[in-house]
Amino acid sequence: MPNDIILIVLVLLVFVGLPLIQIRKQNKRVQQIRDFQDRLGPGMVVKTTSGLHGRVTHVGETTVDLEVAKGVVTTWEKVSILETVDAVEPGSQQASQLTED
């Protein structure tokens, strides 16, 4: 009888506890991204959820303008901005365009 209770507790832990831990981690990451999106400002070099890199030129209430090449500005939903770009590949067109001020 006590072994049955231990087995039931272990099964519950695996099928309920582990998914709850994963959900909590995912919610924490989503909150970090939202906090980052609230701190967006002109001049930041960022990456969108689709992988496009660009320099922020304007931040609106729900949209962000990104300069993806000299003189080429595109408008994106703020929620599509994922993270800052910390490094670019040396010698790429991106290196010369996005790292210049």
Backbone as XML, in Angstrom:
<?xml version="1.0"?>
<chain id="A" units="angstrom">
  <residue number="1" name="MET">
    <atom name="N" x="0.816" y="-1.214" z="0.000"/>
    <atom name="CA" x="0.000" y="0.000" z="0.000"/>
    <atom name="C" x="0.855" y="1.273" z="0.000"/>
  </residue>
  <residue number="2" name="PRO">
    <atom name="N" x="1.869" y="1.392" z="0.887"/>
    <atom name="CA" x="2.705" y="2.607" z="0.857"/>
    <atom name="C" x="3.463" y="2.768" z="-0.458"/>
  </residue>
  <residue number="3" name="ASN">
    <atom name="N" x="3.838" y="1.646" z="-1.079"/>
    <atom name="CA" x="4.533" y="1.726" z="-2.367"/>
    <atom name="C" x="3.624" y="2.289" z="-3.446"/>
  </residue>
  <residue number="4" name="ASP">
    <atom name="N" x="2.329" y="1.988" z="-3.373"/>
    <atom name="CA" x="1.364" y="2.521" z="-4.337"/>
    <atom name="C" x="1.252" y="4.034" z="-4.210"/>
  </residue>
  <residue number="5" name="ILE">
    <atom name="N" x="1.257" y="4.517" z="-2.987"/>
    <atom name="CA" x="1.156" y="5.960" z="-2.757"/>
    <atom name="C" x="2.401" y="6.665" z="-3.293"/>
  </residue>
  <residue number="6" name="ILE">
    <atom name="N" x="3.553" y="6.078" z="-3.044"/>
    <atom name="CA" x="4.804" y="6.661" z="-3.542"/>
    <atom name="C" x="4.795" y="6.680" z="-5.069"/>
  </residue>
  <residue number="7" name="LEU">
    <atom name="N" x="4.331" y="5.603" z="-5.679"/>
    <atom name="CA" x="4.265" y="5.535" z="-7.139"/>
    <atom name="C" x="3.308" y="6.589" z="-7.699"/>
  </residue>
  <residue number="8" name="ILE">
    <atom name="N" x="2.163" y="6.749" z="-7.068"/>
    <atom name="CA" x="1.186" y="7.754" z="-7.515"/>
    <atom name="C" x="1.769" y="9.158" z="-7.401"/>
  </residue>
  <residue number="9" name="VAL">
    <atom name="N" x="2.463" y="9.438" z="-6.309"/>
    <atom name="CA" x="3.082" y="10.754" z="-6.119"/>
    <atom name="C" x="4.140" y="10.996" z="-7.189"/>
  </residue>
  <residue number="10" name="LEU">
    <atom name="N" x="4.953" y="10.009" z="-7.486"/>
    <atom name="CA" x="5.985" y="10.159" z="-8.513"/>
    <atom name="C" x="5.378" y="10.389" z="-9.897"/>
  </residue>
  <residue number="11" name="VAL">
    <atom name="N" x="4.329" y="9.655" z="-10.208"/>
    <atom name="CA" x="3.668" y="9.827" z="-11.500"/>
    <atom name="C" x="3.072" y="11.234" z="-11.597"/>
  </residue>
  <residue number="12" name="LEU">
    <atom name="N" x="2.420" y="11.687" z="-10.527"/>
    <atom name="CA" x="1.868" y="13.043" z="-10.516"/>
    <atom name="C" x="2.972" y="14.079" z="-10.679"/>
  </residue>
  <residue number="13" name="LEU">
    <atom name="N" x="4.096" y="13.854" z="-10.023"/>
    <atom name="CA" x="5.209" y="14.786" z="-10.125"/>
    <atom name="C" x="5.704" y="14.889" z="-11.567"/>
  </residue>
  <residue number="14" name="VAL">
    <atom name="N" x="5.815" y="13.757" z="-12.233"/>
    <atom name="CA" x="6.314" y="13.747" z="-13.606"/>
    <atom name="C" x="5.311" y="14.378" z="-14.567"/>
  </residue>
  <residue number="15" name="PHE">
    <atom name="N" x="4.035" y="14.032" z="-14.440"/>
    <atom name="CA" x="3.045" y="14.489" z="-15.409"/>
    <atom name="C" x="2.419" y="15.834" z="-15.080"/>
  </residue>
  <residue number="16" name="VAL">
    <atom name="N" x="2.589" y="16.324" z="-13.871"/>
    <atom name="CA" x="2.031" y="17.623" z="-13.497"/>
    <atom name="C" x="3.145" y="18.603" z="-13.134"/>
  </residue>
  <residue number="17" name="GLY">
    <atom name="N" x="4.082" y="18.156" z="-12.320"/>
    <atom name="CA" x="5.139" y="19.043" z="-11.836"/>
    <atom name="C" x="6.075" y="19.537" z="-12.915"/>
  </residue>
  <residue number="18" name="LEU">
    <atom name="N" x="6.573" y="18.642" z="-13.751"/>
    <atom name="CA" x="7.528" y="19.035" z="-14.790"/>
    <atom name="C" x="6.926" y="20.011" z="-15.802"/>
  </residue>
  <residue number="19" name="PRO">
    <atom name="N" x="5.710" y="19.759" z="-16.311"/>
    <atom name="CA" x="5.126" y="20.753" z="-17.223"/>
    <atom name="C" x="4.926" y="22.115" z="-16.563"/>
  </residue>
  <residue number="20" name="LEU">
    <atom name="N" x="4.582" y="22.131" z="-15.292"/>
    <atom name="CA" x="4.414" y="23.414" z="-14.596"/>
    <atom name="C" x="5.735" y="24.170" z="-14.509"/>
  </residue>
  <residue number="21" name="ILE">
    <atom name="N" x="6.820" y="23.450" z="-14.302"/>
    <atom name="CA" x="8.142" y="24.082" z="-14.258"/>
    <atom name="C" x="8.475" y="24.675" z="-15.635"/>
  </residue>
  <residue number="22" name="GLN">
    <atom name="N" x="8.194" y="23.935" z="-16.701"/>
    <atom name="CA" x="8.448" y="24.427" z="-18.057"/>
    <atom name="C" x="7.599" y="25.652" z="-18.374"/>
  </residue>
  <residue number="23" name="ILE">
    <atom name="N" x="6.344" y="25.624" z="-17.984"/>
    <atom name="CA" x="5.460" y="26.771" z="-18.219"/>
    <atom name="C" x="5.985" y="27.990" z="-17.492"/>
  </residue>
  <residue number="24" name="ARG">
    <atom name="N" x="6.453" y="27.807" z="-16.275"/>
    <atom name="CA" x="6.990" y="28.934" z="-15.499"/>
    <atom name="C" x="8.229" y="29.531" z="-16.180"/>
  </residue>
  <residue number="25" name="LYS">
    <atom name="N" x="9.121" y="28.661" z="-16.676"/>
    <atom name="CA" x="10.312" y="29.142" z="-17.389"/>
    <atom name="C" x="9.915" y="29.921" z="-18.636"/>
  </residue>
  <residue number="26" name="GLN">
    <atom name="N" x="8.937" y="29.392" z="-19.374"/>
    <atom name="CA" x="8.487" y="30.049" z="-20.596"/>
    <atom name="C" x="7.856" y="31.404" z="-20.282"/>
  </residue>
  <residue number="27" name="ASN">
    <atom name="N" x="7.042" y="31.474" z="-19.250"/>
    <atom name="CA" x="6.421" y="32.744" z="-18.863"/>
    <atom name="C" x="7.463" y="33.767" z="-18.445"/>
  </residue>
  <residue number="28" name="LYS">
    <atom name="N" x="8.505" y="33.316" z="-17.777"/>
    <atom name="CA" x="9.594" y="34.219" z="-17.370"/>
    <atom name="C" x="10.295" y="34.788" z="-18.602"/>
  </residue>
  <residue number="29" name="ARG">
    <atom name="N" x="10.564" y="33.948" z="-19.603"/>
    <atom name="CA" x="11.219" y="34.406" z="-20.831"/>
    <atom name="C" x="10.341" y="35.407" z="-21.586"/>
  </residue>
  <residue number="30" name="VAL">
    <atom name="N" x="9.038" y="35.126" z="-21.660"/>
    <atom name="CA" x="8.106" y="36.038" z="-22.330"/>
    <atom name="C" x="8.104" y="37.388" z="-21.616"/>
  </residue>
  <residue number="31" name="GLN">
    <atom name="N" x="8.120" y="37.385" z="-20.295"/>
    <atom name="CA" x="8.136" y="38.637" z="-19.539"/>
    <atom name="C" x="9.429" y="39.407" z="-19.774"/>
  </residue>
  <residue number="32" name="GLN">
    <atom name="N" x="10.561" y="38.697" z="-19.876"/>
    <atom name="CA" x="11.837" y="39.353" z="-20.170"/>
    <atom name="C" x="11.795" y="40.028" z="-21.534"/>
  </residue>
  <residue number="33" name="ILE">
    <atom name="N" x="11.217" y="39.367" z="-22.523"/>
    <atom name="CA" x="11.110" y="39.939" z="-23.867"/>
    <atom name="C" x="10.212" y="41.170" z="-23.838"/>
  </residue>
  <residue number="34" name="ARG">
    <atom name="N" x="9.089" y="41.103" z="-23.140"/>
    <atom name="CA" x="8.187" y="42.259" z="-23.047"/>
    <atom name="C" x="8.863" y="43.442" z="-22.354"/>
  </residue>
  <residue number="35" name="ASP">
    <atom name="N" x="9.617" y="43.165" z="-21.296"/>
    <atom name="CA" x="10.343" y="44.238" z="-20.616"/>
    <atom name="C" x="11.357" y="44.878" z="-21.563"/>
  </residue>
  <residue number="36" name="PHE">
    <atom name="N" x="12.059" y="44.038" z="-22.346"/>
    <atom name="CA" x="13.008" y="44.549" z="-23.329"/>
    <atom name="C" x="12.306" y="45.421" z="-24.359"/>
  </residue>
  <residue number="37" name="GLN">
    <atom name="N" x="11.157" y="44.967" z="-24.843"/>
    <atom name="CA" x="10.413" y="45.722" z="-25.845"/>
    <atom name="C" x="9.960" y="47.073" z="-25.294"/>
  </residue>
  <residue number="38" name="ASP">
    <atom name="N" x="9.681" y="47.155" z="-24.013"/>
    <atom name="CA" x="9.306" y="48.429" z="-23.397"/>
    <atom name="C" x="10.485" y="49.394" z="-23.296"/>
  </residue>
  <residue number="39" name="ARG">
    <atom name="N" x="11.711" y="48.861" z="-23.318"/>
    <atom name="CA" x="12.912" y="49.706" z="-23.203"/>
    <atom name="C" x="13.529" y="50.061" z="-24.558"/>
  </residue>
  <residue number="40" name="LEU">
    <atom name="N" x="12.890" y="49.691" z="-25.661"/>
    <atom name="CA" x="13.447" y="49.984" z="-26.984"/>
    <atom name="C" x="13.635" y="51.477" z="-27.176"/>
  </residue>
  <residue number="41" name="GLY">
    <atom name="N" x="14.736" y="51.844" z="-27.840"/>
    <atom name="CA" x="14.988" y="53.248" z="-28.117"/>
    <atom name="C" x="15.767" y="53.422" z="-29.400"/>
  </residue>
  <residue number="42" name="PRO">
    <atom name="N" x="15.708" y="54.617" z="-29.987"/>
    <atom name="CA" x="16.443" y="54.896" z="-31.221"/>
    <atom name="C" x="17.933" y="54.604" z="-31.074"/>
  </residue>
  <residue number="43" name="GLY">
    <atom name="N" x="18.503" y="54.055" z="-32.131"/>
    <atom name="CA" x="19.927" y="53.757" z="-32.146"/>
    <atom name="C" x="20.264" y="52.324" z="-31.780"/>
  </residue>
  <residue number="44" name="MET">
    <atom name="N" x="19.336" y="51.618" z="-31.146"/>
    <atom name="CA" x="19.596" y="50.224" z="-30.774"/>
    <atom name="C" x="19.604" y="49.353" z="-32.022"/>
  </residue>
  <residue number="45" name="VAL">
    <atom name="N" x="20.524" y="48.398" z="-32.082"/>
    <atom name="CA" x="20.555" y="47.421" z="-33.172"/>
    <atom name="C" x="19.880" y="46.161" z="-32.638"/>
  </residue>
  <residue number="46" name="VAL">
    <atom name="N" x="18.811" y="45.752" z="-33.316"/>
    <atom name="CA" x="17.976" y="44.666" z="-32.805"/>
    <atom name="C" x="17.736" y="43.598" z="-33.857"/>
  </residue>
  <residue number="47" name="LYS">
    <atom name="N" x="17.190" y="42.467" z="-33.394"/>
    <atom name="CA" x="16.805" y="41.366" z="-34.278"/>
    <atom name="C" x="15.323" y="41.103" z="-34.065"/>
  </residue>
  <residue number="48" name="THR">
    <atom name="N" x="14.609" y="40.900" z="-35.170"/>
    <atom name="CA" x="13.186" y="40.585" z="-35.083"/>
    <atom name="C" x="13.009" y="39.076" z="-34.889"/>
  </residue>
  <residue number="49" name="THR">
    <atom name="N" x="11.775" y="38.681" z="-34.598"/>
    <atom name="CA" x="11.489" y="37.253" z="-34.433"/>
    <atom name="C" x="11.711" y="36.476" z="-35.718"/>
  </residue>
  <residue number="50" name="SER">
    <atom name="N" x="11.676" y="37.158" z="-36.860"/>
    <atom name="CA" x="11.920" y="36.473" z="-38.138"/>
    <atom name="C" x="13.396" y="36.484" z="-38.522"/>
  </residue>
  <residue number="51" name="GLY">
    <atom name="N" x="14.238" y="37.119" z="-37.699"/>
    <atom name="CA" x="15.676" y="37.098" z="-37.947"/>
    <atom name="C" x="16.234" y="38.320" z="-38.635"/>
  </residue>
  <residue number="52" name="LEU">
    <atom name="N" x="15.400" y="39.296" z="-38.976"/>
    <atom name="CA" x="15.872" y="40.518" z="-39.629"/>
    <atom name="C" x="16.585" y="41.405" z="-38.611"/>
  </residue>
  <residue number="53" name="HIS">
    <atom name="N" x="17.741" y="41.928" z="-38.985"/>
    <atom name="CA" x="18.498" y="42.831" z="-38.122"/>
    <atom name="C" x="18.327" y="44.255" z="-38.625"/>
  </residue>
  <residue number="54" name="GLY">
    <atom name="N" x="18.274" y="45.205" z="-37.715"/>
    <atom name="CA" x="18.159" y="46.599" z="-38.113"/>
    <atom name="C" x="18.387" y="47.533" z="-36.942"/>
  </residue>
  <residue number="55" name="ARG">
    <atom name="N" x="18.562" y="48.810" z="-37.272"/>
    <atom name="CA" x="18.761" y="49.845" z="-36.247"/>
    <atom name="C" x="17.431" y="50.556" z="-36.024"/>
  </residue>
  <residue number="56" name="VAL">
    <atom name="N" x="17.051" y="50.682" z="-34.760"/>
    <atom name="CA" x="15.795" y="51.348" z="-34.410"/>
    <atom name="C" x="15.935" y="52.839" z="-34.705"/>
  </residue>
  <residue number="57" name="THR">
    <atom name="N" x="14.986" y="53.380" z="-35.478"/>
    <atom name="CA" x="14.994" y="54.815" z="-35.758"/>
    <atom name="C" x="13.861" y="55.537" z="-35.049"/>
  </residue>
  <residue number="58" name="HIS">
    <atom name="N" x="12.772" y="54.819" z="-34.759"/>
    <atom name="CA" x="11.637" y="55.431" z="-34.072"/>
    <atom name="C" x="10.856" y="54.344" z="-33.354"/>
  </residue>
  <residue number="59" name="VAL">
    <atom name="N" x="10.380" y="54.673" z="-32.154"/>
    <atom name="CA" x="9.557" y="53.738" z="-31.395"/>
    <atom name="C" x="8.214" y="54.396" z="-31.142"/>
  </residue>
  <residue number="60" name="GLY">
    <atom name="N" x="7.149" y="53.778" z="-31.650"/>
    <atom name="CA" x="5.801" y="54.254" z="-31.403"/>
    <atom name="C" x="5.165" y="53.449" z="-30.278"/>
  </residue>
  <residue number="61" name="GLU">
    <atom name="N" x="3.868" y="53.639" z="-30.113"/>
    <atom name="CA" x="3.172" y="52.913" z="-29.052"/>
    <atom name="C" x="3.128" y="51.415" z="-29.340"/>
  </residue>
  <residue number="62" name="THR">
    <atom name="N" x="2.862" y="51.046" z="-30.589"/>
    <atom name="CA" x="2.766" y="49.619" z="-30.940"/>
    <atom name="C" x="3.700" y="49.221" z="-32.081"/>
  </residue>
  <residue number="63" name="THR">
    <atom name="N" x="4.387" y="50.183" z="-32.693"/>
    <atom name="CA" x="5.266" y="49.874" z="-33.820"/>
    <atom name="C" x="6.669" y="50.404" z="-33.590"/>
  </residue>
  <residue number="64" name="VAL">
    <atom name="N" x="7.595" y="49.852" z="-34.364"/>
    <atom name="CA" x="8.999" y="50.258" z="-34.318"/>
    <atom name="C" x="9.470" y="50.407" z="-35.754"/>
  </residue>
  <residue number="65" name="ASP">
    <atom name="N" x="10.168" y="51.500" z="-36.056"/>
    <atom name="CA" x="10.767" y="51.679" z="-37.372"/>
    <atom name="C" x="12.212" y="51.203" z="-37.305"/>
  </residue>
  <residue number="66" name="LEU">
    <atom name="N" x="12.586" y="50.324" z="-38.240"/>
    <atom name="CA" x="13.942" y="49.799" z="-38.312"/>
    <atom name="C" x="14.596" y="50.209" z="-39.613"/>
  </residue>
  <residue number="67" name="GLU">
    <atom name="N" x="15.812" y="50.719" z="-39.515"/>
    <atom name="CA" x="16.612" y="50.986" z="-40.704"/>
    <atom name="C" x="17.392" y="49.709" z="-40.991"/>
  </residue>
  <residue number="68" name="VAL">
    <atom name="N" x="17.063" y="49.062" z="-42.104"/>
    <atom name="CA" x="17.685" y="47.788" z="-42.433"/>
    <atom name="C" x="18.846" y="47.950" z="-43.406"/>
  </residue>
  <residue number="69" name="ALA">
    <atom name="N" x="18.932" y="49.097" z="-44.055"/>
    <atom name="CA" x="20.045" y="49.485" z="-44.918"/>
    <atom name="C" x="20.023" y="51.008" z="-44.949"/>
  </residue>
  <residue number="70" name="LYS">
    <atom name="N" x="21.090" y="51.623" z="-45.396"/>
    <atom name="CA" x="21.132" y="53.088" z="-45.424"/>
    <atom name="C" x="19.936" y="53.639" z="-46.186"/>
  </residue>
  <residue number="71" name="GLY">
    <atom name="N" x="19.104" y="54.412" z="-45.491"/>
    <atom name="CA" x="17.949" y="55.039" z="-46.108"/>
    <atom name="C" x="16.739" y="54.134" z="-46.302"/>
  </residue>
  <residue number="72" name="VAL">
    <atom name="N" x="16.826" y="52.874" z="-45.895"/>
    <atom name="CA" x="15.703" y="51.948" z="-46.043"/>
    <atom name="C" x="15.122" y="51.676" z="-44.655"/>
  </residue>
  <residue number="73" name="VAL">
    <atom name="N" x="13.947" y="52.245" z="-44.397"/>
    <atom name="CA" x="13.306" y="52.111" z="-43.090"/>
    <atom name="C" x="12.020" y="51.310" z="-43.254"/>
  </residue>
  <residue number="74" name="THR">
    <atom name="N" x="11.862" y="50.297" z="-42.422"/>
    <atom name="CA" x="10.660" y="49.469" z="-42.434"/>
    <atom name="C" x="9.972" y="49.575" z="-41.081"/>
  </residue>
  <residue number="75" name="THR">
    <atom name="N" x="8.672" y="49.368" z="-41.068"/>
    <atom name="CA" x="7.900" y="49.461" z="-39.835"/>
    <atom name="C" x="7.485" y="48.068" z="-39.392"/>
  </residue>
  <residue number="76" name="TRP">
    <atom name="N" x="7.690" y="47.780" z="-38.121"/>
    <atom name="CA" x="7.408" y="46.472" z="-37.540"/>
    <atom name="C" x="6.533" y="46.640" z="-36.305"/>
  </residue>
  <residue number="77" name="GLU">
    <atom name="N" x="5.757" y="45.625" z="-36.002"/>
    <atom name="CA" x="5.044" y="45.594" z="-34.729"/>
    <atom name="C" x="6.081" y="45.470" z="-33.615"/>
  </residue>
  <residue number="78" name="LYS">
    <atom name="N" x="5.866" y="46.182" z="-32.535"/>
    <atom name="CA" x="6.817" y="46.162" z="-31.434"/>
    <atom name="C" x="7.011" y="44.742" z="-30.887"/>
  </residue>
  <residue number="79" name="VAL">
    <atom name="N" x="5.944" y="43.943" z="-30.877"/>
    <atom name="CA" x="6.045" y="42.582" z="-30.341"/>
    <atom name="C" x="6.928" y="41.670" z="-31.187"/>
  </residue>
  <residue number="80" name="SER">
    <atom name="N" x="7.284" y="42.102" z="-32.398"/>
    <atom name="CA" x="8.138" y="41.274" z="-33.247"/>
    <atom name="C" x="9.626" y="41.518" z="-32.995"/>
  </residue>
  <residue number="81" name="ILE">
    <atom name="N" x="9.960" y="42.464" z="-32.122"/>
    <atom name="CA" x="11.368" y="42.718" z="-31.801"/>
    <atom name="C" x="11.770" y="41.765" z="-30.684"/>
  </residue>
  <residue number="82" name="LEU">
    <atom name="N" x="12.792" y="40.942" z="-30.952"/>
    <atom name="CA" x="13.151" y="39.864" z="-30.034"/>
    <atom name="C" x="14.285" y="40.222" z="-29.086"/>
  </residue>
  <residue number="83" name="GLU">
    <atom name="N" x="15.389" y="40.780" z="-29.618"/>
    <atom name="CA" x="16.565" y="41.018" z="-28.784"/>
    <atom name="C" x="17.524" y="41.984" z="-29.466"/>
  </residue>
  <residue number="84" name="THR">
    <atom name="N" x="18.504" y="42.436" z="-28.703"/>
    <atom name="CA" x="19.537" y="43.280" z="-29.290"/>
    <atom name="C" x="20.547" y="42.400" z="-30.012"/>
  </residue>
  <residue number="85" name="VAL">
    <atom name="N" x="21.227" y="42.996" z="-30.973"/>
    <atom name="CA" x="22.283" y="42.300" z="-31.695"/>
    <atom name="C" x="23.597" y="42.730" z="-31.060"/>
  </residue>
  <residue number="86" name="ASP">
    <atom name="N" x="24.268" y="41.781" z="-30.443"/>
    <atom name="CA" x="25.518" y="42.089" z="-29.744"/>
    <atom name="C" x="26.735" y="42.022" z="-30.657"/>
  </residue>
  <residue number="87" name="ALA">
    <atom name="N" x="26.660" y="41.187" z="-31.693"/>
    <atom name="CA" x="27.803" y="41.026" z="-32.584"/>
    <atom name="C" x="27.302" y="40.745" z="-33.995"/>
  </residue>
  <residue number="88" name="VAL">
    <atom name="N" x="28.080" y="41.175" z="-34.963"/>
    <atom name="CA" x="27.768" y="40.890" z="-36.366"/>
    <atom name="C" x="28.981" y="40.218" z="-36.990"/>
  </residue>
  <residue number="89" name="GLU">
    <atom name="N" x="28.768" y="39.547" z="-38.101"/>
    <atom name="CA" x="29.870" y="38.863" z="-38.761"/>
    <atom name="C" x="30.812" y="39.888" z="-39.381"/>
  </residue>
  <residue number="90" name="PRO">
    <atom name="N" x="32.107" y="39.799" z="-39.068"/>
    <atom name="CA" x="33.072" y="40.737" z="-39.641"/>
    <atom name="C" x="33.081" y="40.668" z="-41.164"/>
  </residue>
  <residue number="91" name="GLY">
    <atom name="N" x="33.149" y="41.828" z="-41.804"/>
    <atom name="CA" x="33.217" y="41.894" z="-43.249"/>
    <atom name="C" x="31.873" y="41.850" z="-43.941"/>
  </residue>
  <residue number="92" name="SER">
    <atom name="N" x="30.818" y="41.598" z="-43.206"/>
    <atom name="CA" x="29.495" y="41.553" z="-43.837"/>
    <atom name="C" x="28.991" y="42.957" z="-44.078"/>
  </residue>
  <residue number="93" name="GLN">
    <atom name="N" x="28.029" y="43.088" z="-44.954"/>
    <atom name="CA" x="27.402" y="44.387" z="-45.207"/>
    <atom name="C" x="26.762" y="44.881" z="-43.923"/>
  </residue>
  <residue number="94" name="GLN">
    <atom name="N" x="26.238" y="43.974" z="-43.163"/>
    <atom name="CA" x="25.606" y="44.323" z="-41.889"/>
    <atom name="C" x="26.627" y="44.966" z="-40.945"/>
  </residue>
  <residue number="95" name="ALA">
    <atom name="N" x="27.844" y="44.462" z="-40.931"/>
    <atom name="CA" x="28.856" y="45.014" z="-40.039"/>
    <atom name="C" x="29.116" y="46.473" z="-40.333"/>
  </residue>
  <residue number="96" name="SER">
    <atom name="N" x="29.192" y="46.833" z="-41.600"/>
    <atom name="CA" x="29.485" y="48.210" z="-41.941"/>
    <atom name="C" x="28.261" y="49.115" z="-41.772"/>
  </residue>
  <residue number="97" name="GLN">
    <atom name="N" x="27.071" y="48.599" z="-42.013"/>
    <atom name="CA" x="25.876" y="49.446" z="-41.942"/>
    <atom name="C" x="25.301" y="49.567" z="-40.539"/>
  </residue>
  <residue number="98" name="LEU">
    <atom name="N" x="25.255" y="48.498" z="-39.799"/>
    <atom name="CA" x="24.589" y="48.530" z="-38.509"/>
    <atom name="C" x="25.476" y="48.990" z="-37.374"/>
  </residue>
  <residue number="99" name="THR">
    <atom name="N" x="26.762" y="48.867" z="-37.508"/>
    <atom name="CA" x="27.635" y="49.263" z="-36.396"/>
    <atom name="C" x="28.100" y="50.704" z="-36.505"/>
  </residue>
  <residue number="100" name="GLU">
    <atom name="N" x="27.873" y="51.346" z="-37.658"/>
    <atom name="CA" x="28.219" y="52.767" z="-37.806"/>
    <atom name="C" x="27.180" y="53.621" z="-37.118"/>
  </residue>
  <residue number="101" name="ASP">
    <atom name="N" x="27.617" y="54.711" z="-36.538"/>
    <atom name="CA" x="26.664" y="55.654" z="-35.918"/>
    <atom name="C" x="26.347" y="56.774" z="-36.859"/>
  </residue>
</chain>
